[in-house]
Amino acid sequence: MEYIISHGAPEELSNRASKETAVYSLLKKLGIDFLRTDHPAADTMADCVEIEKTLGVKVCKNLFLCNRQKTEFYLLMLPGGKPFKTKELSSQLNIARLSFADAEFMKKYLNILPGSVSVMGLMNDSENKVRLLIDSDLLNDEYISCHPCVSTSTLKIKTADLTGKFLPAVNHSFTAVTLEAKEPK
């Protein structure tokens, strides 16, 4: 399948999910320019390889995590090829243990379903229940990729627009974390 790059939101929005159109509306209001490609559901990192090539931006892996008590929630953004080691991140945050949060919390706080986890979901977290964690390698890139709260489109936006415009507008900040890359073989 050949993916097509489009500038901005789709012209026809009537067949799009309301949470997706809400992302486009907010980005427009904030003056955030973006490229978009539509595609079949990208449910795994392997599905994202063609998307990465099309948009010319590294795929960003998004993990929705929580503490053992399920009282604190985290959205971790890291490069797609970088492994996630819970012990490594837990020690940086001074948390005894992190695990993947249940889908019910993802829906409750971000209005997102598994497979569609995205920083854009923070626009739905009006109570600031989710703490954003961004791997420092992503912060060094000019652009970042994310879903518009659905797994059938991917956006390419400037990292500076994400951190300087989007996050303040949705009343969130981020914590930079440093996760180790794959060990050499």
Kinemage of the C-alpha trace (Angstrom):
@kinemage 1
@onewidth
@group {chain A} dominant
@subgroup {mainchain}
@vectorlist {calphas} color= white
{ca met a 1} P 0.000 0.000 0.000
{ca glu a 2} L 1.224 3.460 -0.854
{ca tyr a 3} L 0.734 6.053 1.858
{ca ile a 4} L -0.066 9.621 0.890
{ca ile a 5} L 1.186 12.657 2.794
{ca ser a 6} L -1.371 15.387 3.405
{ca his a 7} L -0.835 18.818 4.886
{ca gly a 8} L -3.118 19.374 7.861
{ca ala a 9} L -6.504 17.888 8.632
{ca pro a 10} L -8.585 15.985 6.085
{ca glu a 11} L -10.971 18.136 4.078
{ca glu a 12} L -13.857 15.777 4.814
{ca leu a 13} L -14.279 15.150 8.539
{ca ser a 14} L -17.770 13.644 8.691
{ca asn a 15} L -16.436 10.084 8.535
{ca arg a 16} L -13.802 10.683 11.229
{ca ala a 17} L -14.100 9.952 14.955
{ca ser a 18} L -14.960 12.966 17.088
{ca lys a 19} L -11.802 12.517 19.173
{ca glu a 20} L -9.734 12.687 15.972
{ca thr a 21} L -11.479 15.820 14.703
{ca ala a 22} L -11.035 17.411 18.131
{ca val a 23} L -7.254 16.968 17.758
{ca tyr a 24} L -7.290 18.677 14.346
{ca ser a 25} L -9.422 21.508 15.698
{ca leu a 26} L -7.088 22.127 18.634
{ca leu a 27} L -3.954 22.010 16.482
{ca lys a 28} L -5.508 24.539 14.098
{ca lys a 29} L -6.519 26.807 16.992
{ca leu a 30} L -2.954 26.663 18.338
{ca gly a 31} L -1.413 27.380 14.933
{ca ile a 32} L 0.445 24.071 14.892
{ca asp a 33} L 1.331 22.962 11.382
{ca phe a 34} L 1.492 19.217 10.711
{ca leu a 35} L 1.737 16.575 8.039
{ca arg a 36} L -0.592 13.566 8.127
{ca thr a 37} L -0.849 10.173 6.543
{ca asp a 38} L -3.844 7.858 6.756
{ca his a 39} L -3.252 4.110 6.879
{ca pro a 40} L -4.685 0.814 8.068
{ca ala a 41} L -4.699 0.478 11.857
{ca ala a 42} L -1.130 0.591 13.130
{ca asp a 43} L -1.395 -1.789 16.051
{ca thr a 44} L 2.250 -2.818 16.326
{ca met a 45} L 5.619 -1.165 15.872
{ca ala a 46} L 6.146 -3.351 12.784
{ca asp a 47} L 3.058 -1.730 11.235
{ca cys a 48} L 4.740 1.632 11.666
{ca val a 49} L 7.793 1.020 9.449
{ca glu a 50} L 6.107 2.267 6.253
{ca ile a 51} L 4.564 5.188 8.085
{ca glu a 52} L 8.018 6.168 9.331
{ca lys a 53} L 9.400 6.053 5.783
{ca thr a 54} L 6.461 8.022 4.384
{ca leu a 55} L 6.576 10.874 6.897
{ca gly a 56} L 10.351 10.919 7.274
{ca val a 57} L 10.148 10.907 11.049
{ca lys a 58} L 11.042 8.275 13.628
{ca val a 59} L 8.090 6.344 14.937
{ca cys a 60} L 7.352 7.179 18.529
{ca lys a 61} L 6.350 4.386 20.898
{ca asn a 62} L 3.777 5.460 23.499
{ca leu a 63} L 3.255 3.429 26.661
{ca phe a 64} L 0.528 4.018 29.235
{ca leu a 65} L 1.855 3.021 32.649
{ca cys a 66} L 0.834 3.130 36.293
{ca asn a 67} L 2.211 2.511 39.756
{ca arg a 68} L 1.428 -0.685 41.686
{ca gln a 69} L -1.538 0.908 43.457
{ca lys a 70} L -3.012 2.169 40.160
{ca thr a 71} L -3.228 5.674 41.586
{ca glu a 72} L -0.582 7.410 39.461
{ca phe a 73} L -0.496 7.239 35.673
{ca tyr a 74} L 2.237 7.966 33.149
{ca leu a 75} L 2.406 8.360 29.394
{ca leu a 76} L 5.905 7.451 28.215
{ca met a 77} L 7.066 8.530 24.763
{ca leu a 78} L 10.229 6.879 23.446
{ca pro a 79} L 11.798 6.048 20.093
{ca gly a 80} L 10.115 3.063 18.466
{ca gly a 81} L 13.227 0.909 18.404
{ca lys a 82} L 14.289 1.588 21.974
{ca pro a 83} L 13.546 -1.117 24.540
{ca phe a 84} L 11.516 -0.314 27.629
{ca lys a 85} L 12.910 -1.554 30.917
{ca thr a 86} L 10.528 -0.862 33.755
{ca lys a 87} L 13.288 -1.048 36.388
{ca glu a 88} L 15.316 1.623 34.600
{ca leu a 89} L 12.400 4.051 34.425
{ca ser a 90} L 11.107 3.242 37.916
{ca ser a 91} L 14.462 4.168 39.436
{ca gln a 92} L 14.518 7.528 37.616
{ca leu a 93} L 11.066 8.336 38.980
{ca asn a 94} L 11.723 6.911 42.458
{ca ile a 95} L 8.784 4.538 42.120
{ca ala a 96} L 8.913 0.990 43.454
{ca arg a 97} L 7.337 -0.563 40.377
{ca leu a 98} L 5.701 0.490 37.123
{ca ser a 99} L 3.439 -1.652 34.992
{ca phe a 100} L 1.158 -1.250 32.020
{ca ala a 101} L -2.088 0.433 33.004
{ca asp a 102} L -5.422 -1.177 32.237
{ca ala a 103} L -7.333 -0.062 29.165
{ca glu a 104} L -10.148 1.255 31.369
{ca phe a 105} L -7.817 3.944 32.763
{ca met a 106} L -6.564 4.798 29.281
{ca lys a 107} L -10.152 5.370 28.188
{ca lys a 108} L -11.074 7.229 31.384
{ca tyr a 109} L -8.177 9.697 31.394
{ca leu a 110} L -7.122 10.012 27.738
{ca asn a 111} L -10.252 8.882 25.835
{ca ile a 112} L -8.006 6.530 23.869
{ca leu a 113} L -8.143 2.815 23.202
{ca pro a 114} L -5.144 0.447 23.154
{ca gly a 115} L -3.250 0.816 19.878
{ca ser a 116} L -4.066 4.522 19.670
{ca val a 117} L -2.068 5.793 22.648
{ca ser a 118} L -0.845 9.281 21.877
{ca val a 119} L 0.346 12.464 23.512
{ca met a 120} L -2.690 14.092 21.846
{ca gly a 121} L -4.864 12.253 24.370
{ca leu a 122} L -3.615 14.643 27.054
{ca met a 123} L -6.133 17.140 25.695
{ca asn a 124} L -8.762 14.923 27.371
{ca asp a 125} L -6.975 14.797 30.735
{ca ser a 126} L -8.468 17.934 32.243
{ca glu a 127} L -7.751 16.735 35.793
{ca asn a 128} L -4.037 16.179 35.077
{ca lys a 129} L -4.085 12.568 36.199
{ca val a 130} L -1.448 11.540 33.643
{ca arg a 131} L 2.186 12.593 33.885
{ca leu a 132} L 3.994 12.848 30.551
{ca leu a 133} L 7.475 11.335 30.291
{ca ile a 134} L 9.545 11.931 27.142
{ca asp a 135} L 12.768 10.099 26.385
{ca ser a 136} L 15.563 12.617 25.855
{ca asp a 137} L 16.384 11.147 22.421
{ca leu a 138} L 12.974 12.274 21.150
{ca leu a 139} L 13.499 15.764 22.516
{ca asn a 140} L 16.643 16.056 20.375
{ca asp a 141} L 14.676 15.411 17.159
{ca glu a 142} L 13.185 18.313 15.193
{ca tyr a 143} L 9.959 16.400 14.562
{ca ile a 144} L 7.873 13.921 16.471
{ca ser a 145} L 5.172 11.535 15.308
{ca cys a 146} L 1.913 10.703 17.028
{ca his a 147} L -1.584 9.443 16.370
{ca pro a 148} L -4.509 11.904 16.491
{ca cys a 149} L -6.155 9.639 19.133
{ca val a 150} L -6.913 6.955 16.498
{ca ser a 151} L -4.517 4.360 15.068
{ca thr a 152} L -5.505 4.949 11.428
{ca ser a 153} L -3.657 8.256 10.989
{ca thr a 154} L -0.232 9.504 12.013
{ca leu a 155} L 0.910 13.100 12.377
{ca lys a 156} L 4.338 14.675 12.020
{ca ile a 157} L 4.696 17.833 14.098
{ca lys a 158} L 7.608 19.905 15.306
{ca thr a 159} L 8.834 18.823 18.708
{ca ala a 160} L 9.050 22.509 19.689
{ca asp a 161} L 5.338 22.939 18.842
{ca leu a 162} L 4.465 19.925 20.986
{ca thr a 163} L 6.424 21.137 24.002
{ca gly a 164} L 5.959 24.887 23.523
{ca lys a 165} L 2.384 25.173 22.270
{ca phe a 166} L 0.379 21.961 22.658
{ca leu a 167} L 1.386 20.936 26.171
{ca pro a 168} L 0.864 24.388 27.727
{ca ala a 169} L -2.528 24.645 25.981
{ca val a 170} L -3.675 21.362 27.545
{ca asn a 171} L -2.188 22.300 30.929
{ca his a 172} L 0.501 19.628 30.952
{ca ser a 173} L 4.246 19.646 31.274
{ca phe a 174} L 6.701 16.830 30.727
{ca thr a 175} L 9.550 15.137 32.479
{ca ala a 176} L 12.579 14.231 30.373
{ca val a 177} L 13.857 10.726 31.052
{ca thr a 178} L 16.885 8.932 29.683
{ca leu a 179} L 16.396 5.323 28.730
{ca glu a 180} L 19.316 3.267 27.524
{ca ala a 181} L 19.470 2.201 23.904
{ca lys a 182} L 19.781 -1.444 22.957
{ca glu a 183} L 22.890 -3.100 24.302
{ca pro a 184} L 25.592 -3.742 21.711
{ca lys a 185} L 25.764 -7.326 20.476
